[in-house]
Amino acid sequence: MGDTGAVQGRSAPRAFIGSFTSAGGRGVLAADLDPETGALTVTGGSDAVADPSFLALAGPVLHAVSETEPGAVAAFGVTGPVPLPLGAPVPVEGAGPTHLALAAGHLVTANYTSGSVTVLPLAADGTPRPATTVLRHEGSGDVPDRQSGPHAHQVLPDPSGRWVVSVDLGTDSVRICALDPATGALTLHGETALRPGTGPRHLAFHPAGTHAYVLNELEPTLTFCRWDAEAGVLEPLGETPVVPEGTPGPSYPSAIVAAPDGRFLWAAVRGDDTLAVLALDPDGAKAALVASVPCGGAWPRDLTLDPSGRRLYAANERSGDVTWFDLDPATGVPVRAGSIEAPAASCVVFG
């Protein structure tokens, strides 16, 4: 374990980059953000936790999954230039956690390998405590080598705060759950089946909270859905491709982002290594592919907007970089603006 590259005295807006240490990544990197240019400058890193592939920020505490078997979550203090571990990693009682989110005062993880979702309460200092619930998914899908069992890939609260949704690649479904903030109990409320063999991976909500968009990994498509927050019901409405017709493939979509004004979606697509631009109709009920541009590297695993909503950042895992793009406000098309080296980069979050 160790810390690298510390630079003292930074006070700019921050970014944090997760990576796969098993593939040569430096663990969790901290970087200053130049709000005028979008440029990132790494200030330090910590490899204290193995494979911190996804991150979530809560004030001065950064949470990371350890995508290992068995899996764990870890907390870092990020008030200084270098992320500092806050105690030992806490087991998630599942394998291969790929995603985590904060919901109702708890940390929730999606455990890909074990096909489960784990809830961990947070202590007063923001660090995770032992799990209160492990909700195991059941089922399988039509693609034997990828869907022999459940594979929870993402978990996040809905915009209303009433529900926690989990996206399962192995069962071609999205589960809607209720989380009791007092006890940390997570209970299944309902499950939405998607087209067999699509392999849903990640979901993004429309900023109005009325629709949701599920990005599929096993087929390069997006499923657009109506979201009823009052009833906790997700209703599929249709699909659209996220790669142009005739793309040779194979293509494996990974991450999706919705524009704050609800006009566009952006999706990262591995294989052909592009960023898809999808235009939404005025009420958000339909999406259509309007452009596709190179991601600036290879194998874009994650995609995120900066705090201004004017730039897009791609974590390109296999080329080992984070590349940022200025967004054309009229067309939504990303224009490459710069990049930094980040070996085995897997995600970017801002704070």
N, C-alpha and C positions, 0 to 999 in steps of 0.2 A: 504494500500500500504506500501511497505517497501523494504529495501535492507538487504541481509543476507550474512554472511560468507565472508566479505571482507578480502583480504590479500594484503598488500601493497608491492610495489616494484617489480612486475612481469614484465619481458621483453621477455619471451619466445614466440614462435609462439602460436597463439590463436585458440581456438575452441569456438563455441557458440551453445547452446542447447536450443531448444524451447520445451515447454511442455503445457499440459492442466491444467490450474489452477483449473478448475471445477472438475478435477479428482484427485486433491491433488498435482499437479505439482508446482514447485517453480517459474514458469514464465520463464524468460530468464536467463540462466546460462552462465557465462564466465568461461573458463578453459584454463590453460596453457597446451601446447602440448610438450611432450618430443620427439624431432625428431628421437632420436636413438631407443627408445623402443615403441613409439606410445602411451605411457601412458598419460592420461588426469588427471589434478589436478584442481578441481573447485576452483576458486578464489573469486567468489561472484555471486549474483543473484538479479534480480529485479522482483517483482510481480506487478509492476505498471500497467500492461496491462493484461486484461483477455484473457486467452486461446491464447497465442502467438504461434500458432501451426506450423508456417513456417516462416523462416528467410531468408534474403538476405543481404549480406555485400557489402557496397560501401565505400572503404577507411575507414575513422574513424567513419562512421555512419552505424549502423545496423538497418535494416528495419524488421518489424514484422507484420504479419497479426494479427488481433484480430478476431478469428473464432467465432463470436457471431452474434446475430440478433437484430438490424442491425449490419453489420460488419464495421471494421475500420482498418487502418494501423497506426503504431506508429514507431517513430525513437528513437534510443538510441545512445548516445556517448559511444564508447568502447575503448578509449585510456587508461583508467585506469583499475584496477582489477574488478570493479563492473560496469555493464551496467547502464548508467544514462539516464533517459527519457529526450528527447529534445522536449518539448512542449506537447500539448494535442494530443490524437489520432485524426486522420482525417477520416471522414466517407467515405466509398467506394460506398455508394448509392446502396448497394446490401447486401445480407445476406449470412453468412457462408463462408467468404473467406478462402480458403484452401491452396492457393499457391500465390507467388508473384515473380516477376523478374524485373530486370532493363533492359530497352530497350530505345535507342535513347534519353537518358537524362530524361526518365520518369520511374515511378514505375507503373507496371501493375499487377493487381490481378485477380485471377480466383475465382469467387464467386459461390460456389457449390449450396447452397440452392436456390438462385435466378436465377441460370443458366445464369450468365452474366460475362463480363470482363470489368474491370474499369481501366482507365488511369488517373494517377495523376502526374502532373509536379513536379519537384524537385527544391527547392529554391537554392540559391547560397551556403547556408550552408549544403545542402544535405537533408534537411527535406522536407516531402511531403506537397503539397498544395492541395486545393480543386480539385475535379475531373473535367477533361475536357471532357471525353467521358465515357459513359456506353453503351457497346454494348451487347444487349440482344440476347441470343441464342434462337432458336425455334426448336420444334420437340419433339419426344418421342421415346421410344424403346419397345422391346418385353417382357421385364421383369417388370410386372406392379408395384411391390412394390419398385423397384429401378429406373425405367425409365418412370415414368408417365409424366415427363417433362425434360427439359435440366438441366444438372448438370456439369458446367465447373469445372474441377478438377485441371488442371495445365495450366500454361501459360509460354512461354519462347521464346526468340529470336532465330532465326535460326543462324547457324555459319557465314553466309554471312552478317548478320546485315540488310538484306533487309526486313525481314518478322518477324511477331510475330505469333506463332502458339498457339492454345488453344485446349486442349483435353477434350472432353465432354463425360462423362460416360452415361448420360441420353439419348443421341441421337446417340450413336455408331458412332461418327464422330470426325474428326480433322478439325478445321477451320484454314485457312491461312489468315492473315490480314496484311494490310499495316498501319504503324504508321507514321504520319507526325511529324517530330521532332520539327517543328516550332510552330504548333498549338496544338499538342496532340490529333489530330483527329485519330481515329482508324476506318478503313473501311474494310469490308469483301471483300477479293479477291477471295476465293474459299473454297470449303468444300469437304473433302474426306470421303466417307462412308466406314465403316468397317463392318465386318460380324455382322448381327443383334444378339443382346443378349450378345455380348462379354463384353460390358461395359469398354471401354478404360479409363485408369486412368492417366498414366504417359508416357512420351516419352523421348527418349534420341537420340541424333544425333551421327552418326559415326564421329570420329575426322577429317576425310577427307571431311566431309560435303556432301557426296554423297548418304548416306542412313540414314534412321531413323528407330527406333524400338519402337513400341507402346506396352506397357504392359497392359493387360486386367485384370480387377478386377472380373468381373462376371463369366468368365471362365478362368482357370489358364493357359493362353496362351500368346504368344508374336507374334505380327504381324510385320514382317519385310517389309520395304518399300523402294522404290527408292525416293530420294529427288532431285528435280530439282530446285536449288536456283535461276537460271536465270528466269524461268517461274513461280516459286512459286507453284509447283505442287508436291503433295505427291501421290505416286502410290503403293498400296499394292502388294506385291509379293508372300507372303505365310505366314503360321503360324507354330509355334512349341510349344509344351507344356513346361511349366516351373516347373512341378512336375513329378516325375517318374510315369510310367504306374502302375496302381493299387493303387495309393495313395487314401485313403478313403475319404478325404476331410470332410467338405467343405474347400476349399482353396481360399484365397483372396489376390492375388498379390497386392503390394503397390508401390514399388519404383524400378527404374532401373538405372544402372550406366554403362557407356561404358569405357573400358580401354583406356588410352591415346595413346597406340600403335595400337588400333583397332583390337586386337586379341580376346578379351573376352567381354562379358556382364555379369553383376551380377544383379539378381533380388531378392527382398525380398518378401517372401510369408507368409502371416498370416494364421492362422488356423493350418497348419502343422508346422509353425514356422521354416522355413528353408530359406537358401540362395541358389538360383539356380545359377549354373555356365553354361554359354552358350558360345560355341566356334563359332567364326565368320569365314567364308571363306575368302580368301585373299582380295577380293574386297569389302567385307562387305555386299554382297547381300543375304546371307543366315546365319541363326543361328541354332544351335543344342544344346540341353541340354546334358551336359557331366558329371555333378555332382550335388549333392544336399547335403548340410551340415546343422546341427542345427544352429540357429541364435544366440544361447547363452542366450536366454530368451524367452519371449512370446510376440507375436503380433508385429513383426518388421514393424513399420510404415514408416521408412525412412532409406535410405542407401546412404552413400557417401564415396568418396575416400579422403585420406589425401593429402596434397600438393605434396608429393613425388610420389603419385600414387602406392605406395607399400603396403598400408594398407586400409582396408575397415572398416567402422564404421556403426553399426546398432543401431538405436534408437528403443528400445524394449518397446513399450508403456505400456503393461499390467504387465510386470515384473518390470518396473521402473528402467531401466538401459540403459547405452550405452556400447555396447560390441565392441571391436576391434579385427581385424583379420589380420595376416600376409598373404600375397598372394604369393603362389608358382609361381615364374616367368615362369615356364615351363608349368604348367597345369592350372593355374588360380584358383586353389582350395584354399579357405580361411582356415586358421588354427587359432583357437581362441588363443588370446594373453593376454587378460585382459578385465576388465570392471570397470565402476564406477556406483554408485547409481545415478539415475536421475528419480524421480517419474514422471509418465505419460509422458515420453519422446516422442517427436513427430518429431524432426528433428535435424540434426547437420550440421553446416557450418564451414568452416575454413577461417582464414585470417592471 
